[in-house]
Amino acid sequence: MESEYLISRRGAGIYLTTSGEKAAETIIRRHRIAERLLKDLFQMEPEQYEKIACEFEHI
């Protein structure tokens, strides 16, 4: 992640860069959209749609 400029190290901390924050927002958005699709359209239970949504966010 550091080589992709998504995080930076300062002192003992690790922080998201601006690019890292944008990437995180994109992943969260994909995950939430996938959850809504699976829940609303396919009427899946949380146990079912959570696992599948995790896979969707990486597509």
mmCIF file as Biopython writes it, N, C-alpha, C and O atoms, coordinates in Angstrom:
data_model
#
loop_
_atom_site.group_PDB
_atom_site.id
_atom_site.type_symbol
_atom_site.label_atom_id
_atom_site.label_alt_id
_atom_site.label_comp_id
_atom_site.label_asym_id
_atom_site.label_entity_id
_atom_site.label_seq_id
_atom_site.pdbx_PDB_ins_code
_atom_site.Cartn_x
_atom_site.Cartn_y
_atom_site.Cartn_z
_atom_site.occupancy
_atom_site.B_iso_or_equiv
_atom_site.auth_seq_id
_atom_site.auth_asym_id
_atom_site.pdbx_PDB_model_num
ATOM 1   N N  . MET A ? 1  ? 0.810   -1.183  0.000   1.0 0.0 1  A 1 
ATOM 2   C CA . MET A ? 1  ? 0.000   0.000   0.000   1.0 0.0 1  A 1 
ATOM 3   C C  . MET A ? 1  ? 0.864   1.262   0.000   1.0 0.0 1  A 1 
ATOM 4   O O  . MET A ? 1  ? 0.504   2.286   -0.581  1.0 0.0 1  A 1 
ATOM 5   N N  . GLU A ? 2  ? 1.991   1.159   0.656   1.0 0.0 2  A 1 
ATOM 6   C CA . GLU A ? 2  ? 2.893   2.315   0.679   1.0 0.0 2  A 1 
ATOM 7   C C  . GLU A ? 2  ? 3.466   2.571   -0.712  1.0 0.0 2  A 1 
ATOM 8   O O  . GLU A ? 2  ? 3.602   3.721   -1.128  1.0 0.0 2  A 1 
ATOM 9   N N  . SER A ? 3  ? 3.799   1.506   -1.427  1.0 0.0 3  A 1 
ATOM 10  C CA . SER A ? 3  ? 4.365   1.675   -2.770  1.0 0.0 3  A 1 
ATOM 11  C C  . SER A ? 3  ? 3.320   2.211   -3.755  1.0 0.0 3  A 1 
ATOM 12  O O  . SER A ? 3  ? 3.673   2.771   -4.793  1.0 0.0 3  A 1 
ATOM 13  N N  . GLU A ? 4  ? 2.054   2.041   -3.431  1.0 0.0 4  A 1 
ATOM 14  C CA . GLU A ? 4  ? 0.976   2.572   -4.275  1.0 0.0 4  A 1 
ATOM 15  C C  . GLU A ? 4  ? 0.533   3.959   -3.807  1.0 0.0 4  A 1 
ATOM 16  O O  . GLU A ? 4  ? -0.430  4.518   -4.332  1.0 0.0 4  A 1 
ATOM 17  N N  . TYR A ? 5  ? 1.239   4.511   -2.817  1.0 0.0 5  A 1 
ATOM 18  C CA . TYR A ? 5  ? 0.962   5.842   -2.264  1.0 0.0 5  A 1 
ATOM 19  C C  . TYR A ? 5  ? -0.427  5.943   -1.639  1.0 0.0 5  A 1 
ATOM 20  O O  . TYR A ? 5  ? -1.066  6.994   -1.695  1.0 0.0 5  A 1 
ATOM 21  N N  . LEU A ? 6  ? -0.890  4.839   -1.042  1.0 0.0 6  A 1 
ATOM 22  C CA . LEU A ? 6  ? -2.183  4.848   -0.364  1.0 0.0 6  A 1 
ATOM 23  C C  . LEU A ? 6  ? -2.032  5.150   1.124   1.0 0.0 6  A 1 
ATOM 24  O O  . LEU A ? 6  ? -2.971  5.614   1.772   1.0 0.0 6  A 1 
ATOM 25  N N  . ILE A ? 7  ? -0.840  4.881   1.659   1.0 0.0 7  A 1 
ATOM 26  C CA . ILE A ? 7  ? -0.559  5.169   3.064   1.0 0.0 7  A 1 
ATOM 27  C C  . ILE A ? 7  ? 0.773   5.894   3.176   1.0 0.0 7  A 1 
ATOM 28  O O  . ILE A ? 7  ? 1.612   5.835   2.277   1.0 0.0 7  A 1 
ATOM 29  N N  . SER A ? 8  ? 0.946   6.573   4.295   1.0 0.0 8  A 1 
ATOM 30  C CA . SER A ? 8  ? 2.246   7.183   4.595   1.0 0.0 8  A 1 
ATOM 31  C C  . SER A ? 8  ? 2.549   6.922   6.061   1.0 0.0 8  A 1 
ATOM 32  O O  . SER A ? 8  ? 1.643   6.760   6.878   1.0 0.0 8  A 1 
ATOM 33  N N  . ARG A ? 9  ? 3.815   6.885   6.374   1.0 0.0 9  A 1 
ATOM 34  C CA . ARG A ? 9  ? 4.250   6.669   7.759   1.0 0.0 9  A 1 
ATOM 35  C C  . ARG A ? 9  ? 4.791   7.974   8.310   1.0 0.0 9  A 1 
ATOM 36  O O  . ARG A ? 9  ? 5.604   8.649   7.677   1.0 0.0 9  A 1 
ATOM 37  N N  . ARG A ? 10 ? 4.324   8.315   9.499   1.0 0.0 10 A 1 
ATOM 38  C CA . ARG A ? 10 ? 4.833   9.491   10.205  1.0 0.0 10 A 1 
ATOM 39  C C  . ARG A ? 10 ? 5.021   9.093   11.653  1.0 0.0 10 A 1 
ATOM 40  O O  . ARG A ? 10 ? 4.064   8.762   12.353  1.0 0.0 10 A 1 
ATOM 41  N N  . GLY A ? 11 ? 6.258   9.128   12.087  1.0 0.0 11 A 1 
ATOM 42  C CA . GLY A ? 11 ? 6.547   8.699   13.452  1.0 0.0 11 A 1 
ATOM 43  C C  . GLY A ? 11 ? 6.151   7.245   13.621  1.0 0.0 11 A 1 
ATOM 44  O O  . GLY A ? 11 ? 6.539   6.393   12.821  1.0 0.0 11 A 1 
ATOM 45  N N  . ALA A ? 12 ? 5.387   6.960   14.654  1.0 0.0 12 A 1 
ATOM 46  C CA . ALA A ? 12 ? 4.940   5.594   14.910  1.0 0.0 12 A 1 
ATOM 47  C C  . ALA A ? 12 ? 3.611   5.292   14.227  1.0 0.0 12 A 1 
ATOM 48  O O  . ALA A ? 12 ? 3.097   4.179   14.341  1.0 0.0 12 A 1 
ATOM 49  N N  . GLY A ? 13 ? 3.045   6.279   13.513  1.0 0.0 13 A 1 
ATOM 50  C CA . GLY A ? 13 ? 1.720   6.104   12.921  1.0 0.0 13 A 1 
ATOM 51  C C  . GLY A ? 13 ? 1.749   5.798   11.440  1.0 0.0 13 A 1 
ATOM 52  O O  . GLY A ? 13 ? 2.725   6.067   10.739  1.0 0.0 13 A 1 
ATOM 53  N N  . ILE A ? 14 ? 0.654   5.231   10.990  1.0 0.0 14 A 1 
ATOM 54  C CA . ILE A ? 14 ? 0.427   4.973   9.570   1.0 0.0 14 A 1 
ATOM 55  C C  . ILE A ? 14 ? -0.876  5.673   9.209   1.0 0.0 14 A 1 
ATOM 56  O O  . ILE A ? 14 ? -1.886  5.507   9.893   1.0 0.0 14 A 1 
ATOM 57  N N  . TYR A ? 15 ? -0.852  6.454   8.138   1.0 0.0 15 A 1 
ATOM 58  C CA . TYR A ? 15 ? -1.995  7.279   7.770   1.0 0.0 15 A 1 
ATOM 59  C C  . TYR A ? 15 ? -2.351  7.074   6.308   1.0 0.0 15 A 1 
ATOM 60  O O  . TYR A ? 15 ? -1.487  6.781   5.481   1.0 0.0 15 A 1 
ATOM 61  N N  . LEU A ? 16 ? -3.640  7.230   5.995   1.0 0.0 16 A 1 
ATOM 62  C CA . LEU A ? 16 ? -4.068  7.204   4.607   1.0 0.0 16 A 1 
ATOM 63  C C  . LEU A ? 16 ? -3.667  8.509   3.935   1.0 0.0 16 A 1 
ATOM 64  O O  . LEU A ? 16 ? -3.791  9.585   4.520   1.0 0.0 16 A 1 
ATOM 65  N N  . THR A ? 17 ? -3.188  8.402   2.709   1.0 0.0 17 A 1 
ATOM 66  C CA . THR A ? 17 ? -2.937  9.588   1.901   1.0 0.0 17 A 1 
ATOM 67  C C  . THR A ? 17 ? -4.272  10.019  1.292   1.0 0.0 17 A 1 
ATOM 68  O O  . THR A ? 17 ? -5.287  9.350   1.487   1.0 0.0 17 A 1 
ATOM 69  N N  . THR A ? 18 ? -4.275  11.107  0.571   1.0 0.0 18 A 1 
ATOM 70  C CA . THR A ? 18 ? -5.495  11.533  -0.118  1.0 0.0 18 A 1 
ATOM 71  C C  . THR A ? 18 ? -5.951  10.446  -1.084  1.0 0.0 18 A 1 
ATOM 72  O O  . THR A ? 18 ? -7.143  10.153  -1.176  1.0 0.0 18 A 1 
ATOM 73  N N  . SER A ? 19 ? -5.007  9.852   -1.799  1.0 0.0 19 A 1 
ATOM 74  C CA . SER A ? 19 ? -5.338  8.748   -2.715  1.0 0.0 19 A 1 
ATOM 75  C C  . SER A ? 19 ? -5.870  7.550   -1.949  1.0 0.0 19 A 1 
ATOM 76  O O  . SER A ? 19 ? -6.790  6.872   -2.408  1.0 0.0 19 A 1 
ATOM 77  N N  . GLY A ? 20 ? -5.298  7.289   -0.788  1.0 0.0 20 A 1 
ATOM 78  C CA . GLY A ? 20 ? -5.750  6.187   0.050   1.0 0.0 20 A 1 
ATOM 79  C C  . GLY A ? 20 ? -7.162  6.395   0.552   1.0 0.0 20 A 1 
ATOM 80  O O  . GLY A ? 20 ? -7.952  5.453   0.609   1.0 0.0 20 A 1 
ATOM 81  N N  . GLU A ? 21 ? -7.485  7.634   0.920   1.0 0.0 21 A 1 
ATOM 82  C CA . GLU A ? 21 ? -8.843  7.946   1.367   1.0 0.0 21 A 1 
ATOM 83  C C  . GLU A ? 21 ? -9.840  7.757   0.238   1.0 0.0 21 A 1 
ATOM 84  O O  . GLU A ? 21 ? -10.928 7.222   0.455   1.0 0.0 21 A 1 
ATOM 85  N N  . LYS A ? 22 ? -9.483  8.188   -0.963  1.0 0.0 22 A 1 
ATOM 86  C CA . LYS A ? 22 ? -10.372 8.014   -2.118  1.0 0.0 22 A 1 
ATOM 87  C C  . LYS A ? 22 ? -10.577 6.537   -2.429  1.0 0.0 22 A 1 
ATOM 88  O O  . LYS A ? 22 ? -11.691 6.114   -2.738  1.0 0.0 22 A 1 
ATOM 89  N N  . ALA A ? 23 ? -9.505  5.752   -2.348  1.0 0.0 23 A 1 
ATOM 90  C CA . ALA A ? 23 ? -9.610  4.312   -2.594  1.0 0.0 23 A 1 
ATOM 91  C C  . ALA A ? 23 ? -10.504 3.658   -1.546  1.0 0.0 23 A 1 
ATOM 92  O O  . ALA A ? 23 ? -11.332 2.810   -1.879  1.0 0.0 23 A 1 
ATOM 93  N N  . ALA A ? 24 ? -10.343 4.044   -0.291  1.0 0.0 24 A 1 
ATOM 94  C CA . ALA A ? 24 ? -11.170 3.494   0.784   1.0 0.0 24 A 1 
ATOM 95  C C  . ALA A ? 24 ? -12.635 3.854   0.581   1.0 0.0 24 A 1 
ATOM 96  O O  . ALA A ? 24 ? -13.509 3.009   0.773   1.0 0.0 24 A 1 
ATOM 97  N N  . GLU A ? 25 ? -12.915 5.093   0.195   1.0 0.0 25 A 1 
ATOM 98  C CA . GLU A ? 25 ? -14.293 5.519   -0.065  1.0 0.0 25 A 1 
ATOM 99  C C  . GLU A ? 25 ? -14.911 4.714   -1.196  1.0 0.0 25 A 1 
ATOM 100 O O  . GLU A ? 25 ? -16.082 4.342   -1.128  1.0 0.0 25 A 1 
ATOM 101 N N  . THR A ? 26 ? -14.131 4.443   -2.237  1.0 0.0 26 A 1 
ATOM 102 C CA . THR A ? 26 ? -14.616 3.650   -3.365  1.0 0.0 26 A 1 
ATOM 103 C C  . THR A ? 26 ? -14.948 2.231   -2.928  1.0 0.0 26 A 1 
ATOM 104 O O  . THR A ? 26 ? -15.982 1.688   -3.316  1.0 0.0 26 A 1 
ATOM 105 N N  . ILE A ? 27 ? -14.085 1.631   -2.128  1.0 0.0 27 A 1 
ATOM 106 C CA . ILE A ? 27 ? -14.316 0.268   -1.647  1.0 0.0 27 A 1 
ATOM 107 C C  . ILE A ? 27 ? -15.565 0.220   -0.776  1.0 0.0 27 A 1 
ATOM 108 O O  . ILE A ? 27 ? -16.389 -0.682  -0.924  1.0 0.0 27 A 1 
ATOM 109 N N  . ILE A ? 28 ? -15.713 1.180   0.127   1.0 0.0 28 A 1 
ATOM 110 C CA . ILE A ? 28 ? -16.888 1.217   1.003   1.0 0.0 28 A 1 
ATOM 111 C C  . ILE A ? 28 ? -18.157 1.401   0.178   1.0 0.0 28 A 1 
ATOM 112 O O  . ILE A ? 28 ? -19.169 0.752   0.442   1.0 0.0 28 A 1 
ATOM 113 N N  . ARG A ? 29 ? -18.108 2.277   -0.813  1.0 0.0 29 A 1 
ATOM 114 C CA . ARG A ? 29 ? -19.280 2.513   -1.664  1.0 0.0 29 A 1 
ATOM 115 C C  . ARG A ? 29 ? -19.673 1.243   -2.412  1.0 0.0 29 A 1 
ATOM 116 O O  . ARG A ? 29 ? -20.852 0.894   -2.466  1.0 0.0 29 A 1 
ATOM 117 N N  . ARG A ? 30 ? -18.694 0.555   -2.988  1.0 0.0 30 A 1 
ATOM 118 C CA . ARG A ? 30 ? -18.986 -0.698  -3.697  1.0 0.0 30 A 1 
ATOM 119 C C  . ARG A ? 30 ? -19.609 -1.723  -2.764  1.0 0.0 30 A 1 
ATOM 120 O O  . ARG A ? 30 ? -20.550 -2.426  -3.134  1.0 0.0 30 A 1 
ATOM 121 N N  . HIS A ? 31 ? -19.078 -1.802  -1.557  1.0 0.0 31 A 1 
ATOM 122 C CA . HIS A ? 31 ? -19.588 -2.760  -0.577  1.0 0.0 31 A 1 
ATOM 123 C C  . HIS A ? 31 ? -21.044 -2.441  -0.235  1.0 0.0 31 A 1 
ATOM 124 O O  . HIS A ? 31 ? -21.884 -3.340  -0.210  1.0 0.0 31 A 1 
ATOM 125 N N  . ARG A ? 32 ? -21.343 -1.190  0.024   1.0 0.0 32 A 1 
ATOM 126 C CA . ARG A ? 32 ? -22.711 -0.797  0.392   1.0 0.0 32 A 1 
ATOM 127 C C  . ARG A ? 32 ? -23.691 -1.007  -0.756  1.0 0.0 32 A 1 
ATOM 128 O O  . ARG A ? 32 ? -24.819 -1.449  -0.536  1.0 0.0 32 A 1 
ATOM 129 N N  . ILE A ? 33 ? -23.271 -0.694  -1.971  1.0 0.0 33 A 1 
ATOM 130 C CA . ILE A ? 33 ? -24.133 -0.923  -3.133  1.0 0.0 33 A 1 
ATOM 131 C C  . ILE A ? 33 ? -24.411 -2.411  -3.290  1.0 0.0 33 A 1 
ATOM 132 O O  . ILE A ? 33 ? -25.548 -2.807  -3.543  1.0 0.0 33 A 1 
ATOM 133 N N  . ALA A ? 34 ? -23.388 -3.230  -3.141  1.0 0.0 34 A 1 
ATOM 134 C CA . ALA A ? 34 ? -23.564 -4.679  -3.250  1.0 0.0 34 A 1 
ATOM 135 C C  . ALA A ? 34 ? -24.510 -5.188  -2.168  1.0 0.0 34 A 1 
ATOM 136 O O  . ALA A ? 34 ? -25.371 -6.023  -2.444  1.0 0.0 34 A 1 
ATOM 137 N N  . GLU A ? 35 ? -24.359 -4.694  -0.939  1.0 0.0 35 A 1 
ATOM 138 C CA . GLU A ? 35 ? -25.261 -5.098  0.146   1.0 0.0 35 A 1 
ATOM 139 C C  . GLU A ? 35 ? -26.709 -4.761  -0.195  1.0 0.0 35 A 1 
ATOM 140 O O  . GLU A ? 35 ? -27.597 -5.599  -0.041  1.0 0.0 35 A 1 
ATOM 141 N N  . ARG A ? 36 ? -26.946 -3.538  -0.657  1.0 0.0 36 A 1 
ATOM 142 C CA . ARG A ? 36 ? -28.316 -3.123  -0.977  1.0 0.0 36 A 1 
ATOM 143 C C  . ARG A ? 36 ? -28.892 -3.961  -2.110  1.0 0.0 36 A 1 
ATOM 144 O O  . ARG A ? 36 ? -30.053 -4.366  -2.053  1.0 0.0 36 A 1 
ATOM 145 N N  . LEU A ? 37 ? -28.099 -4.222  -3.128  1.0 0.0 37 A 1 
ATOM 146 C CA . LEU A ? 37 ? -28.549 -5.040  -4.247  1.0 0.0 37 A 1 
ATOM 147 C C  . LEU A ? 37 ? -28.960 -6.423  -3.765  1.0 0.0 37 A 1 
ATOM 148 O O  . LEU A ? 37 ? -30.048 -6.905  -4.081  1.0 0.0 37 A 1 
ATOM 149 N N  . LEU A ? 38 ? -28.086 -7.052  -3.002  1.0 0.0 38 A 1 
ATOM 150 C CA . LEU A ? 38 ? -28.350 -8.413  -2.540  1.0 0.0 38 A 1 
ATOM 151 C C  . LEU A ? 38 ? -29.513 -8.463  -1.555  1.0 0.0 38 A 1 
ATOM 152 O O  . LEU A ? 38 ? -30.301 -9.409  -1.572  1.0 0.0 38 A 1 
ATOM 153 N N  . LYS A ? 39 ? -29.624 -7.462  -0.706  1.0 0.0 39 A 1 
ATOM 154 C CA . LYS A ? 39 ? -30.700 -7.422  0.284   1.0 0.0 39 A 1 
ATOM 155 C C  . LYS A ? 39 ? -32.035 -7.086  -0.369  1.0 0.0 39 A 1 
ATOM 156 O O  . LYS A ? 39 ? -33.023 -7.793  -0.169  1.0 0.0 39 A 1 
ATOM 157 N N  . ASP A ? 40 ? -32.067 -6.014  -1.145  1.0 0.0 40 A 1 
ATOM 158 C CA . ASP A ? 40 ? -33.329 -5.517  -1.690  1.0 0.0 40 A 1 
ATOM 159 C C  . ASP A ? 40 ? -33.834 -6.314  -2.885  1.0 0.0 40 A 1 
ATOM 160 O O  . ASP A ? 40 ? -35.026 -6.609  -2.978  1.0 0.0 40 A 1 
ATOM 161 N N  . LEU A ? 41 ? -32.948 -6.658  -3.785  1.0 0.0 41 A 1 
ATOM 162 C CA . LEU A ? 41 ? -33.372 -7.337  -5.005  1.0 0.0 41 A 1 
ATOM 163 C C  . LEU A ? 41 ? -33.511 -8.841  -4.811  1.0 0.0 41 A 1 
ATOM 164 O O  . LEU A ? 41 ? -34.448 -9.454  -5.322  1.0 0.0 41 A 1 
ATOM 165 N N  . PHE A ? 42 ? -32.579 -9.432  -4.075  1.0 0.0 42 A 1 
ATOM 166 C CA . PHE A ? 42 ? -32.579 -10.883 -3.905  1.0 0.0 42 A 1 
ATOM 167 C C  . PHE A ? 42 ? -33.066 -11.334 -2.532  1.0 0.0 42 A 1 
ATOM 168 O O  . PHE A ? 42 ? -33.088 -12.530 -2.242  1.0 0.0 42 A 1 
ATOM 169 N N  . GLN A ? 43 ? -33.458 -10.378 -1.684  1.0 0.0 43 A 1 
ATOM 170 C CA . GLN A ? 43 ? -33.973 -10.650 -0.341  1.0 0.0 43 A 1 
ATOM 171 C C  . GLN A ? 43 ? -33.104 -11.625 0.462   1.0 0.0 43 A 1 
ATOM 172 O O  . GLN A ? 43 ? -33.612 -12.547 1.100   1.0 0.0 43 A 1 
ATOM 173 N N  . MET A ? 44 ? -31.806 -11.407 0.419   1.0 0.0 44 A 1 
ATOM 174 C CA . MET A ? 44 ? -30.885 -12.247 1.186   1.0 0.0 44 A 1 
ATOM 175 C C  . MET A ? 44 ? -30.813 -11.763 2.628   1.0 0.0 44 A 1 
ATOM 176 O O  . MET A ? 44 ? -31.092 -10.601 2.924   1.0 0.0 44 A 1 
ATOM 177 N N  . GLU A ? 45 ? -30.440 -12.658 3.501   1.0 0.0 45 A 1 
ATOM 178 C CA . GLU A ? 45 ? -30.227 -12.342 4.909   1.0 0.0 45 A 1 
ATOM 179 C C  . GLU A ? 45 ? -28.812 -11.768 5.072   1.0 0.0 45 A 1 
ATOM 180 O O  . GLU A ? 45 ? -27.938 -12.012 4.240   1.0 0.0 45 A 1 
ATOM 181 N N  . PRO A ? 46 ? -28.593 -10.998 6.162   1.0 0.0 46 A 1 
ATOM 182 C CA . PRO A ? 46 ? -27.271 -10.379 6.364   1.0 0.0 46 A 1 
ATOM 183 C C  . PRO A ? 46 ? -26.098 -11.363 6.314   1.0 0.0 46 A 1 
ATOM 184 O O  . PRO A ? 46 ? -25.038 -11.035 5.781   1.0 0.0 46 A 1 
ATOM 185 N N  . GLU A ? 47 ? -26.280 -12.544 6.857   1.0 0.0 47 A 1 
ATOM 186 C CA . GLU A ? 47 ? -25.186 -13.528 6.840   1.0 0.0 47 A 1 
ATOM 187 C C  . GLU A ? 47 ? -24.804 -13.894 5.414   1.0 0.0 47 A 1 
ATOM 188 O O  . GLU A ? 47 ? -23.635 -14.142 5.116   1.0 0.0 47 A 1 
ATOM 189 N N  . GLN A ? 48 ? -25.804 -13.924 4.534   1.0 0.0 48 A 1 
ATOM 190 C CA . GLN A ? 48 ? -25.552 -14.280 3.145   1.0 0.0 48 A 1 
ATOM 191 C C  . GLN A ? 48 ? -24.936 -13.119 2.369   1.0 0.0 48 A 1 
ATOM 192 O O  . GLN A ? 48 ? -23.909 -13.275 1.709   1.0 0.0 48 A 1 
ATOM 193 N N  . TYR A ? 49 ? -25.576 -11.954 2.458   1.0 0.0 49 A 1 
ATOM 194 C CA . TYR A ? 49 ? -25.127 -10.861 1.601   1.0 0.0 49 A 1 
ATOM 195 C C  . TYR A ? 49 ? -23.824 -10.224 2.054   1.0 0.0 49 A 1 
ATOM 196 O O  . TYR A ? 49 ? -23.121 -9.630  1.236   1.0 0.0 49 A 1 
ATOM 197 N N  . GLU A ? 50 ? -23.488 -10.327 3.312   1.0 0.0 50 A 1 
ATOM 198 C CA . GLU A ? 50 ? -22.243 -9.713  3.791   1.0 0.0 50 A 1 
ATOM 199 C C  . GLU A ? 50 ? -21.016 -10.358 3.139   1.0 0.0 50 A 1 
ATOM 200 O O  . GLU A ? 50 ? -20.103 -9.661  2.696   1.0 0.0 50 A 1 
ATOM 201 N N  . LYS A ? 51 ? -21.005 -11.681 3.086   1.0 0.0 51 A 1 
ATOM 202 C CA . LYS A ? 51 ? -19.866 -12.386 2.494   1.0 0.0 51 A 1 
ATOM 203 C C  . LYS A ? 51 ? -19.739 -12.068 1.002   1.0 0.0 51 A 1 
ATOM 204 O O  . LYS A ? 51 ? -18.643 -11.812 0.503   1.0 0.0 51 A 1 
ATOM 205 N N  . ILE A ? 52 ? -20.854 -12.087 0.311   1.0 0.0 52 A 1 
ATOM 206 C CA . ILE A ? 52 ? -20.836 -11.823 -1.128  1.0 0.0 52 A 1 
ATOM 207 C C  . ILE A ? 52 ? -20.454 -10.368 -1.403  1.0 0.0 52 A 1 
ATOM 208 O O  . ILE A ? 52 ? -19.710 -10.087 -2.343  1.0 0.0 52 A 1 
ATOM 209 N N  . ALA A ? 53 ? -20.963 -9.442  -0.584  1.0 0.0 53 A 1 
ATOM 210 C CA . ALA A ? 53 ? -20.631 -8.021  -0.757  1.0 0.0 53 A 1 
ATOM 211 C C  . ALA A ? 53 ? -19.133 -7.791  -0.597  1.0 0.0 53 A 1 
ATOM 212 O O  . ALA A ? 53 ? -18.557 -6.955  -1.294  1.0 0.0 53 A 1 
ATOM 213 N N  . CYS A ? 54 ? -18.503 -8.518  0.307   1.0 0.0 54 A 1 
ATOM 214 C CA . CYS A ? 54 ? -17.044 -8.402  0.481   1.0 0.0 54 A 1 
ATOM 215 C C  . CYS A ? 54 ? -16.310 -8.786  -0.801  1.0 0.0 54 A 1 
ATOM 216 O O  . CYS A ? 54 ? -15.291 -8.187  -1.145  1.0 0.0 54 A 1 
ATOM 217 N N  . GLU A ? 55 ? -16.828 -9.776  -1.496  1.0 0.0 55 A 1 
ATOM 218 C CA . GLU A ? 55 ? -16.214 -10.188 -2.754  1.0 0.0 55 A 1 
ATOM 219 C C  . GLU A ? 55 ? -16.458 -9.141  -3.847  1.0 0.0 55 A 1 
ATOM 220 O O  . GLU A ? 55 ? -15.564 -8.853  -4.642  1.0 0.0 55 A 1 
ATOM 221 N N  . PHE A ? 56 ? -17.659 -8.579  -3.882  1.0 0.0 56 A 1 
ATOM 222 C CA . PHE A ? 56 ? -18.009 -7.580  -4.891  1.0 0.0 56 A 1 
ATOM 223 C C  . PHE A ? 56 ? -17.129 -6.342  -4.814  1.0 0.0 56 A 1 
ATOM 224 O O  . PHE A ? 56 ? -16.779 -5.772  -5.848  1.0 0.0 56 A 1 
ATOM 225 N N  . GLU A ? 57 ? -16.770 -5.923  -3.630  1.0 0.0 57 A 1 
ATOM 226 C CA . GLU A ? 57 ? -16.037 -4.663  -3.486  1.0 0.0 57 A 1 
ATOM 227 C C  . GLU A ? 57 ? -14.661 -4.707  -4.142  1.0 0.0 57 A 1 
ATOM 228 O O  . GLU A ? 57 ? -14.042 -3.664  -4.352  1.0 0.0 57 A 1 
ATOM 229 N N  . HIS A ? 58 ? -14.178 -5.905  -4.467  1.0 0.0 58 A 1 
ATOM 230 C CA . HIS A ? 58 ? -12.856 -6.045  -5.082  1.0 0.0 58 A 1 
ATOM 231 C C  . HIS A ? 58 ? -12.921 -6.197  -6.600  1.0 0.0 58 A 1 
ATOM 232 O O  . HIS A ? 58 ? -11.893 -6.353  -7.259  1.0 0.0 58 A 1 
ATOM 233 N N  . ILE A ? 59 ? -14.117 -6.150  -7.139  1.0 0.0 59 A 1 
ATOM 234 C CA . ILE A ? 59 ? -14.283 -6.300  -8.594  1.0 0.0 59 A 1 
ATOM 235 C C  . ILE A ? 59 ? -14.047 -4.969  -9.272  1.0 0.0 59 A 1 
ATOM 236 O O  . ILE A ? 59 ? -14.138 -4.875  -10.496 1.0 0.0 59 A 1 
#
